Amino acid sequence: MSVLHQIKPAPSVNPVERLMAATAEDMARVNALILDRARSHVDMVPELARYLIDSGGKRLRPMLTVAAAQLFGQSQGHAVNFAAAVEFMHNATLLHDDVVDESDMRRGKPAARMVWGNKASILVGDFLLGQAFMMMVETGNVAALGVLSSASAVMAEGEVFQLAKTGDLNTSAEDYAEVIRAKTAVLFEAACRVGAMSGGADASGCDALGRYGLELGNAFQLVDDALDYGGQSGTLGKNVGDDLREGKMTLPVILALQAASDSEKAIIAAALGKADATDLEVHQVVAIFGKYDTLNRTLAKAHEHAAAAIAALAGLPDSEMKTILADVVEHSVGRAS
Amino acid sequence: MSVLHQIKPAPSVNPVERLMAATAEDMARVNALILDRARSHVDMVPELARYLIDSGGKRLRPMLTVAAAQLFGQSQGHAVNFAAAVEFMHNATLLHDDVVDESDMRRGKPAARMVWGNKASILVGDFLLGQAFMMMVETGNVAALGVLSSASAVMAEGEVFQLAKTGDLNTSAEDYAEVIRAKTAVLFEAACRVGAMSGGADASGCDALGRYGLELGNAFQLVDDALDYGGQSGTLGKNVGDDLREGKMTLPVILALQAASDSEKAIIAAALGKADATDLEVHQVVAIFGKYDTLNRTLAKAHEHAAAAIAALAGLPDSEMKTILADVVEHSVGRAS
């Protein structure tokens, strides 16, 4: 951890930047491994994979893996492999999600499927998943392999569940909780848990980090789903209402439908899943959200999960990394205010 | 192997049926595991998965896994898990391939994507892949996990390579050999190799079965690619010419382009990748194949690989199962004559 002491930043710095600084040395290894394993004699594979992987994502998930390993004192072992595998799993999911959601943009530039097509996006996603498993297998850590392979199946199951619930006005808050747990939180959980495992944590340490990751992931997705409608302020901007146009049953919609009058329900139902819904139609729906305070109620739920994430760390010895991990949670729910 | 002696069929019986009889007891366990692991609280997952899995495929790949384990005397261990995992990997590939190839039919009925849509097919494929890895991980056999995860990445890479070469008139016979090795033969190789590993084979036994699977897979795909144009006879029937309409650069086309006159090349090029090519256009292309004997030359190549598959078994002790495995090779190349 010597590097930490050299570059220890002031606490006022953005917590994600502090996490980046604290994991910079390990992440350099992770990034080298990612580049190496995206190689292929088939040119389209690294071209497409690197287009996505290099497109400016923060690599939060692999950072959490090496951070969790560091927290328990050992990040030079298998954590680097697991971190790269987690990032490949995440990117494979993004490639397939963009095909499934027919998304045009990803991280501010055209989605890979708009450049190389749906077919290549599906197949390169499969390639990244296969490479992820190879990197995990190389560690020989069967318990960690179990955590990650289970996450892989649960994530796909969550995506199918979300697809099945698309536009379903009877979707419950419990259904939604299951969708975000499966499609988002479980990978955060796995990323943190295998980091702790490879860092030498005991069972209670692994459970603490797993719980931290799960709750952070839940909070993260709730905030994303509120931000899709402009966040707390409900301010309309670019891409606001994408989830509405895709018919995604997120918590702001579900809570609104539970409280709305019949005429309000009709307004929501008409816009939900309407790909060419106008900004005015989106605005009308967000106005109903405002009446029933559903964006704030969604964010309040995110804050509950954030508190649970921080509480999960309570039993661990105090350290700089523990503070950073707690602050990252606060920061991630603060995005929407 | 007591069940074998009870039901030992006459050698004249179809070798695949003899393989089915010899592996029936283990395959009952494999099939039960397949049904169990296709379950999900998300209804669409087992519905779609079982629609495909129960659709009358012969389950040749998992049969090879348990047969390879039996060959070395031990099929009660991890072979059942590996066999089910191999079948899940294969079915995940079929789901994604049908989306990529825009196929309407699979095994004589509407493709899953025609019933549940492309989106569900992509995501359930991902689910099956995740479940496959979970079943492998449960064995704790890291070496076998390495074989199967590597196969998974290579298969996807092969599919991307095939996609990149679609309609490319300069595709060489070497390119084609690489495509069929990666997209088909490597899973046969892995299926046989992990079967041998879980059956207790030593390194040379594992290598022999791996080589057997690889060569059988190559022969199998060459025959499929000749059959797509009617096989040796070049007889046109239902679905003949699908590969041509999809622009797939298979060996019959590649060999024809190498030998054809400019006007013949123009006829092939015009039909290649033309989704609505008429039967007459396909017939004109097959006539050019006939002139240069490319279907027979493709089948001759299949016979070379078949001979190599049988030769791979030569060093192993004689047994009923060894005879069946050799006869299965002969049978699979005999399909096209």
HADDOCK unambig.tbl for C-alpha pairs under 7 A between the chains (distance, minus, plus):
assign (segid A and resid 42 and name CA) (segid B and resid 161 and name CA) 5.73 0.50 0.50
assign (segid A and resid 100 and name CA) (segid B and resid 119 and name CA) 5.00 0.50 0.50
assign (segid A and resid 119 and name CA) (segid B and resid 100 and name CA) 5.00 0.50 0.50
assign (segid A and resid 120 and name CA) (segid B and resid 160 and name CA) 6.38 0.50 0.50
assign (segid A and resid 123 and name CA) (segid B and resid 156 and name CA) 5.64 0.50 0.50
assign (segid A and resid 123 and name CA) (segid B and resid 159 and name CA) 6.77 0.50 0.50
assign (segid A and resid 123 and name CA) (segid B and resid 160 and name CA) 6.09 0.50 0.50
assign (segid A and resid 124 and name CA) (segid B and resid 156 and name CA) 6.86 0.50 0.50
assign (segid A and resid 126 and name CA) (segid B and resid 156 and name CA) 5.76 0.50 0.50
assign (segid A and resid 127 and name CA) (segid B and resid 153 and name CA) 4.78 0.50 0.50
assign (segid A and resid 127 and name CA) (segid B and resid 156 and name CA) 4.93 0.50 0.50
assign (segid A and resid 127 and name CA) (segid B and resid 157 and name CA) 6.03 0.50 0.50
assign (segid A and resid 130 and name CA) (segid B and resid 149 and name CA) 5.71 0.50 0.50
assign (segid A and resid 130 and name CA) (segid B and resid 150 and name CA) 6.73 0.50 0.50
assign (segid A and resid 130 and name CA) (segid B and resid 152 and name CA) 5.08 0.50 0.50
assign (segid A and resid 130 and name CA) (segid B and resid 153 and name CA) 4.11 0.50 0.50
assign (segid A and resid 131 and name CA) (segid B and resid 153 and name CA) 5.62 0.50 0.50
assign (segid A and resid 133 and name CA) (segid B and resid 149 and name CA) 5.77 0.50 0.50
assign (segid A and resid 134 and name CA) (segid B and resid 146 and name CA) 6.35 0.50 0.50
assign (segid A and resid 134 and name CA) (segid B and resid 149 and name CA) 5.42 0.50 0.50
assign (segid A and resid 134 and name CA) (segid B and resid 150 and name CA) 6.09 0.50 0.50
assign (segid A and resid 137 and name CA) (segid B and resid 142 and name CA) 6.52 0.50 0.50
assign (segid A and resid 137 and name CA) (segid B and resid 145 and name CA) 6.58 0.50 0.50
assign (segid A and resid 137 and name CA) (segid B and resid 146 and name CA) 5.97 0.50 0.50
assign (segid A and resid 140 and name CA) (segid B and resid 142 and name CA) 6.06 0.50 0.50
assign (segid A and resid 142 and name CA) (segid B and resid 137 and name CA) 6.50 0.50 0.50
assign (segid A and resid 142 and name CA) (segid B and resid 140 and name CA) 6.05 0.50 0.50
assign (segid A and resid 145 and name CA) (segid B and resid 137 and name CA) 6.57 0.50 0.50
assign (segid A and resid 146 and name CA) (segid B and resid 134 and name CA) 6.33 0.50 0.50
assign (segid A and resid 146 and name CA) (segid B and resid 137 and name CA) 5.96 0.50 0.50
assign (segid A and resid 149 and name CA) (segid B and resid 130 and name CA) 5.70 0.50 0.50
assign (segid A and resid 149 and name CA) (segid B and resid 133 and name CA) 5.76 0.50 0.50
assign (segid A and resid 149 and name CA) (segid B and resid 134 and name CA) 5.43 0.50 0.50
assign (segid A and resid 150 and name CA) (segid B and resid 130 and name CA) 6.71 0.50 0.50
assign (segid A and resid 150 and name CA) (segid B and resid 134 and name CA) 6.07 0.50 0.50
assign (segid A and resid 152 and name CA) (segid B and resid 130 and name CA) 5.09 0.50 0.50
assign (segid A and resid 153 and name CA) (segid B and resid 127 and name CA) 4.76 0.50 0.50
assign (segid A and resid 153 and name CA) (segid B and resid 130 and name CA) 4.11 0.50 0.50
assign (segid A and resid 153 and name CA) (segid B and resid 131 and name CA) 5.63 0.50 0.50
assign (segid A and resid 156 and name CA) (segid B and resid 123 and name CA) 5.63 0.50 0.50
assign (segid A and resid 156 and name CA) (segid B and resid 124 and name CA) 6.84 0.50 0.50
assign (segid A and resid 156 and name CA) (segid B and resid 126 and name CA) 5.75 0.50 0.50
assign (segid A and resid 156 and name CA) (segid B and resid 127 and name CA) 4.92 0.50 0.50
assign (segid A and resid 157 and name CA) (segid B and resid 42 and name CA) 7.00 0.50 0.50
assign (segid A and resid 157 and name CA) (segid B and resid 127 and name CA) 6.03 0.50 0.50
assign (segid A and resid 159 and name CA) (segid B and resid 123 and name CA) 6.75 0.50 0.50
assign (segid A and resid 160 and name CA) (segid B and resid 120 and name CA) 6.39 0.50 0.50
assign (segid A and resid 160 and name CA) (segid B and resid 123 and name CA) 6.10 0.50 0.50
assign (segid A and resid 161 and name CA) (segid B and resid 42 and name CA) 5.74 0.50 0.50
